[in-house]
Amino acid sequence: MGAMTEPVLIAGKWRAAGSSAATFQAVAPATGETLAPTYPFSTSAEIETALAAGVEAAAELRRIPVDEVADFLDTFADAIEANRVELVDAAHRETALPQETRLDGIELPRTTGQLRQAAAAARDRSWSRATIDTAAGIRSKLGPLGGPVAVFGPNNFPFAFNSVSGGDFAAAIAAGNPVIAKAHPSHPTTTRLLAEAASTSLSAVGLPPATVQLVYGVAIEDGLSLAAHPDLAALAFTGRRSSGLALKAAADRAGTPVYLELGSINPVFVLPGALAERSDDIAMELFASCTLGAGQFCTNPGLVVLRGGEDADRFVAAAQRLFENGEPGVLLSPSDSISAAVDGLVAAGAEVVTGGFSDNNDTFGYANTLLTVSGADFLADPAALQAEAFGPVSLIVRAADLEQMDEIASHLEGNLTGTLYSDSEGADDAAYDDLEPALRARVGRLLNDKMPTGVAVSPAMNHGGPYPSTSHPGFTAVGIPASMNRFAALHCYDNVRHHRLPPELQDPNPTGAMWRLIDGSWSQADIA
């Protein structure tokens, strides 16, 4: 089988996969065509080999200056840009995402940009939060975990969240950890090309060759064994809730840190003053956000809450026209899960305003879909009416009054984002103040007067949120250096001789610009 399938990258070498009979091929969403080549599922023995190589690489990386790790990230970013034509072409075939406006114009530059941000953070070293108590002789900093990090990437960002180039990858490497990447089956060729560029970049800067390893597929039981393996330092997963929670259960039993992004409906509350002031504009913003990328964003606004009445009627009518007249985008995969989610919403009491049907003939597709439900019916079954439909689907909840809007907010599950639209002249200030505390407690990022779809690669960004949107509300998957903290351990040194301390904890500031907390004050100075 090995000669018939693409090789895997294990322990620094591209090698034929093991003897597993399982293989797969990507499918072109725009045509339904099965794409060559064929990719293998890796055996449990192969995963054991990758873990052992990752442990060795982790030990080597601890002895390598952080500047060399940063050099790799910069060199890798350069290599991606040098191969951008081939990469964009492969990603377009495998995802049907627009080449110029999305892949080449937005996502690839974002990917190289966050790799370079991670490199800069590694060089700067302030991310490690060096803390020094000179009187007690105790010093501590964040440092590598001491083993490999497994990264499972999603289907909807073939570059920016790819297991071999995305935010989890960049953060784990910048924190000093090797990565075992598991490709998403929707874009294996794109991932292979990225891994080839990463492997070449590792050789160019002299990092351990097993710093980046790649497998394409693993059986369910082998994935769970990987999550629970004692040699695995951490796991990052973005994708379906059922898969993520199964990995979490296995990892939890072994005490392995696991960071999951599991989806979100990103509630949008439109307060009465805003609805009266600019309902058509907000309807347009909802349509644009909900249908961007065929709705396949984890920040897609899947729930809109507003007070019923004539203004709400106008809003729904305006949104209906936009959803009906808009051309549906091509999905990344068949629409079966979207259909099931919409059917579940209808069974729970929602009514379809427009759309509600799939088109999986020549392309993967689902109609732009808008549903409505009363506030009372939502509160009668809030769990069922918060099901995520990962596509161009949004549910509008018509609340009876502001008190019911607040009650709806208090029944929300954890989400990545939550939005409050308010009147520009201040008419909604009191309503905002009443509603904000309930919404704030249930979202990672709170927005005002803008849709949540965009996720800026900013140090201040939080792309995380309370469970079940993620597995831990204290961490973010986007935003360097904060995202690096997921893949770090706190290293403490008590009465350790000065020359044996890491450079970040010695008296001289190792860069002259690194921020350290010295005796309770942040400082860039040397210790006298």
N, C-alpha and C positions, 0 to 999 in steps of 0.2 A: 504493500500500500504506500510505503514511504515515497517511492519514485513517482507515484501518480498524484500526489498532493503537494502543496507548498510546504517548505520546511518551516520548522519552528526555531526560535532564537533562544537557546538554552546555554548557559555558562559561557557566553561569549562566542558561540558558534552557531551558524545556521545548519541545522541537521534534520535528517528525515525523522518524521514523527514515529511514535511507537506503533505497536501492532493492533491498535484499536481499529475496528472495522467502521466506526462512525465517521462520516464526513459531511460536509455541507457546502453549498454554494450560495452566494448572494443573489438576490433577485432585483432587477431594475424596476423601481416603482413606476416609472413613466410608461413602461411597456409590458411588464409582467414577465420579461425574458429572464431566463436563468443565465447568470453570468459566469464565465470562466475566470479564474481557475477553480479547482476544488481545494478545500481547506480541511485539515484534520481536527478531530477531537484528540486531545492529549490524554495519555494514560496516567494512572496514579503514580506509576514509577517515574514518569517524566516530570510530574509535579514535584515529587520528592527530590529529584536531581536539581530542579530549579531552586527549590528551597535551600538545599545544601549550598549551592553556588551563591545564592543570595546572602546566606549567613557569612560566607567567606568574604564576599564583596563588602558587607557591612563592616567587618573587622578592618579591612584595608582602608575603607573610606574614613574611618576614625583617625587614621594616621596621616591623611592627606590634607594639606592646607585648604581652607574653605575657598580661597581664591581659585583653585583649580576646579572645584565643583561649579563655581560661577562661570568659569571659562567654558566648561562643557555646555551649560545652558545657553550661553551666548553663541557658541559655535553651532549648536543644534538649531537655534533660531535662524542663523545665517543659512544653514543647509536646507531648511524648510523653504526659505525664500528662493534659494537657488533652484529648487525642484518644484516651484509653485505650479508650473504649467501641468506637469504630470500629476501632481497631487490634486489640483482642482479638477482635472479631467476625470480622475478616478472617483473622487468624491461625488461629482455630478452624476456619473453613471450609476453609482450605488445608492444615491439618496434622492436624485432628481431635484435637489436644491439649486436655485439659480446660480449660474457660474459667476457672472460679473458682479451682480448686486449683492449677493450673499456670501458665496464661498471665497472669491478672490477679493472682493471689495471690503468685506466686513470681517468674516470669521478668520481667515488666514492671518491678516494683520493683528487681530485681537490675540491670536494664539502666540505669534512671535513676540508680541508686546508683553504678554504676561510671563513668557519665559525669560525675557530680559528684565522684567521687574523682579522676578524671583532671583535672578543672578545678582542684581543690585542689592537686594535685601541680604543675600548670603554674604556679599563682600562687606556690607555696612556693619553687620553683626548685631545691631541694636535689637533685632527681633528676638534675640536669645535672652533678653531681660536679665542681664548680669546684675546680680545683687550682692553687695559686699558689706559685711559688718566687721569693721576693722577691730573693734573692741573685743568681740567674741571670737574672732579668728575663723568665722564661717563665711563661706562664699558659695554662690550657686548660680546656675545658668541653665537654660534650655539647651538640650543637645540631642543627637540622633537616638533613635529607639534601640539600635543594636541588632537589627535584623531587617529582612526585606518587608516591603509594604506591597500588598496586592491591590491593584486598581482595576475595577470593573467599570468601563465607560458605557454611556448611553448611546441610543441610536440617533438622537436629534442634533448633535453637534459633532460632526466627523473630525473636526480639528480642535476646537476650543475646549471640548470635554473628552477628547479621545484618551484612551488609557495610556497612550504613548506620547502624548504631547499636551494634554489639557491641564486644567488647573490643579487637579489632585496630583497628577504626575509632577508638575513643576514644583508644587509645595513640598512634596515628599523628597524629591531630589535636593532641593535647596536646603532642606533641613538636615541633609547628610545621609539619607537612606537610599538603598537600592530599591528598584521597583520591579515587580513581576506583573506584567500587564496581561489582562485577558481581553482580547478583541471582542467588539460587538459583532454579531453575525450579519448585521446590515451593511457593514462597510469593512470587510477584512482586507481587501486590497489596499485601500487607503491606509489602514493601520500598518500593513506590512511595509509600505513605502516609507511611512514615518519611522518605523523601527529600523529600517535600513539606514536612514539618515542619522538616527540616534546612534547606531552601532559605529558608523563611520566617524561620527563626532567624538565618541568615547575614545577611539583609537588615536584621533588627532591630538587630544589633550592628555592622554595617558591615564585615564581613569580605569578602574577595574572593568574588564569586559562584561562581567555579570551585573554591572550597575543597572542595566536595562535588559530585561528578558521578556519574551512574548510567546504566549500560547493563544490559539484561536478559539478553541472550544473545549469545554470540560463537561463530563457527565454530571448530573445533579449531585450524585453521591460524592463525586470527587471534588466538586466545588465546596460542598459542606465540609469535607475532610480538610481541604485547604484552609477554610476559615477557622477550623478548630486546631490546626497544627501548632505544636509548641514552638516551632521555629519561625512562625509568622509574627511579625511585630505589630502590624495593624492592617486593616482592610478598609478600602473606600469603595462605595457602590452607589451608582446613580441608575435608577430604573424602576421597575414595577414593584409595588409594595409587597406582594406575596413573596417574590424572590428575595428581596432585601431582608424581610423579616426572617426568612428561613436561614439566611446567612448569619444574621444577627444572633439568632438562637444558638447556632453552632459556635459562633465566636464567643458569645457570653459564657457558655459552658467551659470554655478554655481560658477565659479571662483576657481575650484578645480585644484591644480597642477597635471598635468598628464605627465608621461614619457613613451614614446612609442619607441619600436624598431620594425621597419616596413619592414625590408628587404633591400637588397643592391646587386648591380651587381659587385661591387669591381673591377673597371677597371684596367687592367694590360697593361702598355705601354712598348713595347720592342723596344729600340732604335737601330739604324742601326748597330753600332759597336758590340753590344751584340748579335744581330741576326747573324752577320757574324762570330763571335767568337765561339758561343756555342749554336746554334739553337737547336740541338738535346737534349742537357741537359735541356734547358728551356722548350722544348716540353714535356719532361719527368716530369719536375716539375709541369707543367700545368695539365697534365693528373692525376698525383698523387693527386694534390690539388682539382681538379674539381670532382673527383670520390670518394674522401674520404667520408665515411659515406653516400654513394650513392648521394653525392652532396648536402646533406641537412644540410648545414652550412650557416649561414647568412654572412659568409666571403668567400663563394665560388666564385672563379674568373669567373664570367659569361660573361666578355667582355675582349677581347685582341685586342690591337691596334698596328699595325706595318706598316712600309713602304713597299709597294708592290715591287716585283722584284723577282730575282732568289732565294735570301736568304729566302724571305717570302714563296716562293713555297716549298722550302725544309722543312721549319718549318711546314707548313700545312700538307705536306705529312707525316712527322714524327709523328705529332700529330694524324693524321688520323689512322695510323697503330696502335698506342697505344690505341686509343679509340675503334677501331674495335676489337682488340684482348683482351681487358680487360673484365673481367667478371662483368656484372652489379650487383650492390648491391640491397638489399631489401629495398624498400621505407617504410616510416612510415605509409603511407596511400595511397589509390588509386591514380593513376597518372593523373587523369582528369585535374587538374590545370596545370601540366607540359605540357600535350598535348595541352591545350588551349594556353599556352604561346608560345610554339614552332610554332603552327599554326599562331599565330599573328606575329611572327618574319618573317615567310615565306611570309605572306600576305604583309608585309611591304618591301619586297625585298630581304630578306636573302635566301641563298641556302643551303640545307642540304648536308654536305660532307659525313657524316656517321650517322647512327642512325635515330632518328626522329620517333620512334614508341614505343608503350607501350606494357606491358605484365602484365595484371591484372587477370591472370587465377588462378593458385594455390598460387601465391605470388603477392605482390604489386611490380611492377617493371617498369622501363623505360630504354630503351637502352642508352648506353653512346653516347652522341650526340654532334656533332661538326657542326657549320654552318659558312658560310662566307658571307660577304657583302662588297661592295666597299665603300671607304670613302665618295664619292659623294652621294651614295644612303643613307648612314647613315645620312649625314647632311641634306638630303631631308626630312627625317622623324625621327629625333633623339628620340622623345618621344616614338614612337612605338617600336623602335629598342633597347630601354633600359628596356623592360619588363623583370621582373625577372622570370626565370624558376627554381623553387626550386627543383633542382635535378642535375643529371650529365650532364649538358648542358652548352656549352660555344660558344659565337659568336665571330669570328675573323673578325676584320675590316681591310681591306687593304687600307691604305691611299696612296694618290698619292705622297706625299712628307712630309717633316717635318712640313711645314707650315700647311698642312691639319691635321696632327696629333695634332698640337696645337689648331686648330679650333675645332676639335672633343672634345678635353679636355674642351674647353670653353662652349660646349653645353651639358655637362654631368649634370645630376641631382646630388643632394647630396648623398654621399655614406659613408659607414662605413670606407672603406679603398680604397687606390689607390697605385699602384705599378709602379716603374720605373726600368726596367732592363737596365744596362749600361755596356759598355766595361770595362774590368778589368784594361786596360792600360791607360784609360783616354780619349780615342778617342771620347766618347760621352759627354764629360764635357760641351761643348757649347750647345749641344742639350738638355741636362738635365737642364741647367740653363734657357733655353728658355721655356721649357715645365713645369717645376716645379711650377711656380706661379699659373698657371691656374688650375693645378691638386690640389695643396695644398688648394685652396679655396673651393674645392668641396668634400673633404674627411676629416674624423676625424683622421685617422691614415695613415701616408705616409710611405711606405716601399721602400727599395732599394735593388734590387737583391735577393728578396725572395718572395714566394707566401704568400698570406694574411691569410691562413686558421687558423693558430694557434693564439689563444688569451690568452696570458700569464696572470696569476693572479698576476700582478705586480702593485705596487703603481703608477708607471708611465704610465700604460696602459690607452688608451682611446678606449673604445668600445662604440662609439657614432659617431655622424657626423651630417652634415647639413641635413635639411629636403629635401626629404622625408625618408631618412634612419632612422632618429629619429625625435622626436617632438621638440628637443631643442639641438643646437650644443654645448652648454656649459657644458654638463653633460655626464658622462660615466656610463654604466651599469656594468663594470668590472674594478677593481682596487680600493682597499681599502687603504686609507680612502676616496678618492675622491668620490666614488659612494655613500657614506653616505650623502653627501651634498644635494642630491635630496630630502631627507626625513627629512630636518631640517628647522627650522625657526630661524631668527636672533632675539635674546632676548637682549634688551638693558636696562640698569639700569642707571638712572640719579639721582645723589644725594641720592641714597639708602644707608641706614646705613650699615656699614661694616658687622655686624653680620647677616644681612638679605640677603646678596649676596650669590649666588651659590658658592660652594667651589672653582670652577675654577677662580672666579673673586675676591676672597679675597686676602689679601696681601700675606699670605704664599702660596707657590706653593703646591697644594694638593698632588702631587705625588713626588715632588722633581726633576722630569725629564720632566714634561709637558712643551711644548714650548708655550709661550705667547708673544704677541706683546705689550710691555710696553713702553709707551711714544715714539713710533716709532722704537724701537729696539726689535728684537726677543731675548728672554731670558728664561732661566730655573731657574732664581734666584727668591727668595722672594722679595717682595717690602719692602724696608727699612722703 
